[in-house]
Amino acid sequence: MAELPDPIMFAPELSTVLGGIPQGTIRYWDSTGYGPRSFKIGKRRAWRTSEVLRWLAEQEATTASGAAS
């Protein structure tokens, strides 16, 4: 099987990428529209790696503090 050009991840992988954020928190965020955009595959939520990276960069840009060295 060919590798997907933009791999997907499910809640356990997303939890790891986000530094151990509990899966329950991720599900709550999703239900309120917070966090990276997701979609469903069957009954499971999935996230594209590119969307997760985009969301993380957005969070960094809007919440960063301190001066550059």
N, C-alpha and C positions, 0 to 999 in steps of 0.2 A: 504494500500500500504506500502511495506517495505521501510525503510529509505535507501537512497542511501549511499554506503560506502564512496564515495567521492563526496559530493554535488556540484552542479553547481551553478553559479551565472550569472546574466545578467548585463549589463552596470549600471543600477541604484544601484544594490547591490555592484558592484565593486567600483563605485564612493564613496560609503559610507565607504567601507573597506579601501580605499586609502585616507581617510581623506577629502573627498569632492572634489577631482579632478573632474573637469567638464566632463560630458559624451562626449562632443565634443573632448576634449583632449584625452580621452581614445580611441575614434574612430580613431583619427589622429595617435596616437601611434601605434595602431593595423595596420593601413595602411602602416606604415613605418617599421614595424617589431620590434618596441620597445615595452616593457612591457611584461606582462605574456602571454604565448601562449594561443591562443583562438581557437575555432572551431565554426562551424555554426550548428544551429538547425533550420531548415527551413530558414528563412531570418534573423534570429537574431544571434548575436555573443554570445558565452557562454564561461565561464572560469571555470575550475575545481578549487575548493578551494585549493587543494594540490599544484597546479601550481602557484596560486597567492601567497601562503605562501612561496614557493620555491623562486619565483622571489623577494619577499620582503627581504628574508634572503640574497639573492645574492646582492641586492642593499645596504643593511646594511653593508655587509662585504666589498664591494668595495668602499663605500663612507664614511665610519665612520671616524671620526676625534677625537682627544683627547686621553688621556692616561687612562688606566683602574685605578680605585681607589683601 
